[in-house]
Amino acid sequence: MSKIVCFATCCLCFALALGAQTPEPTTTSVEMADTLRQSGKIYVVVASVAIIFIGIVLFLFRLERRIQQLERPS
């Protein structure tokens, strides 16, 4: 049950963080982001961030399982 609560809390925090982002005015643009979009390298950046995020999540799940095994009474 605590995993479900933890997961729901993480999802809620992530959703709130996304909602807190304000759109930038159309007159100002980020030069680096525009360059990456034009050259198609933004997908490499997004893929790299996704792989790192997935790796961290998998590491935390494995760590949680190991800790639970250590906490079990033998």
C-alpha positions as CSV (number, residue, x, y, z in Angstrom):
1,M,0.0,0.0,0.0
2,S,2.8,2.4,0.8
3,K,4.2,1.9,-2.8
4,I,0.9,3.0,-4.2
5,V,0.8,6.1,-2.0
6,C,4.5,6.9,-2.8
7,F,3.8,6.5,-6.6
8,A,0.7,8.6,-6.4
9,T,2.5,11.3,-4.5
10,C,5.4,11.3,-7.1
11,C,2.9,11.6,-9.9
12,L,1.0,14.4,-8.2
13,C,4.3,16.3,-7.6
14,F,5.3,15.8,-11.2
15,A,1.9,17.0,-12.5
16,L,2.1,20.1,-10.2
17,A,5.6,20.9,-11.4
18,L,4.4,20.7,-15.0
19,G,1.4,22.9,-14.3
20,A,3.6,25.5,-12.6
21,Q,5.5,26.2,-15.8
22,T,4.4,29.5,-17.4
23,P,4.6,29.8,-21.1
24,E,7.2,32.2,-22.3
25,P,6.2,35.2,-24.4
26,T,6.4,34.6,-28.1
27,T,8.8,37.5,-28.6
28,T,11.6,35.9,-26.7
29,S,13.0,32.5,-27.6
30,V,15.7,30.3,-26.3
31,E,18.4,30.3,-28.9
32,M,19.9,26.9,-27.9
33,A,16.5,25.2,-27.9
34,D,15.7,26.6,-31.4
35,T,19.1,25.4,-32.7
36,L,18.6,21.9,-31.3
37,R,15.1,21.8,-32.7
38,Q,16.2,22.9,-36.2
39,S,19.1,20.4,-36.4
40,G,16.9,17.6,-35.0
41,K,19.3,17.0,-32.0
42,I,16.5,17.8,-29.5
43,Y,15.4,14.2,-29.8
44,V,18.9,13.0,-28.7
45,V,18.7,15.3,-25.7
46,V,15.1,14.0,-24.8
47,A,16.2,10.4,-25.3
48,S,19.3,10.9,-23.1
49,V,17.2,12.4,-20.3
50,A,14.6,9.7,-20.6
51,I,17.3,6.9,-20.4
52,I,18.9,8.5,-17.3
53,F,15.5,8.9,-15.6
54,I,14.5,5.3,-16.3
55,G,17.9,4.2,-15.0
56,I,17.4,6.1,-11.8
57,V,13.9,4.7,-11.3
58,L,15.0,1.1,-11.9
59,F,17.9,1.6,-9.5
60,L,15.5,2.9,-6.8
61,F,13.1,0.0,-7.3
62,R,15.9,-2.6,-7.0
63,L,17.3,-0.8,-3.9
64,E,13.8,-0.8,-2.3
65,R,13.5,-4.6,-3.0
66,R,16.9,-5.3,-1.4
67,I,16.1,-3.1,1.6
68,Q,12.8,-5.0,2.1
69,Q,14.6,-8.3,2.0
70,L,17.0,-7.1,4.7
71,E,14.1,-5.9,6.8
72,R,12.2,-9.2,6.8
73,P,12.4,-11.1,10.0
74,S,14.2,-14.4,9.5
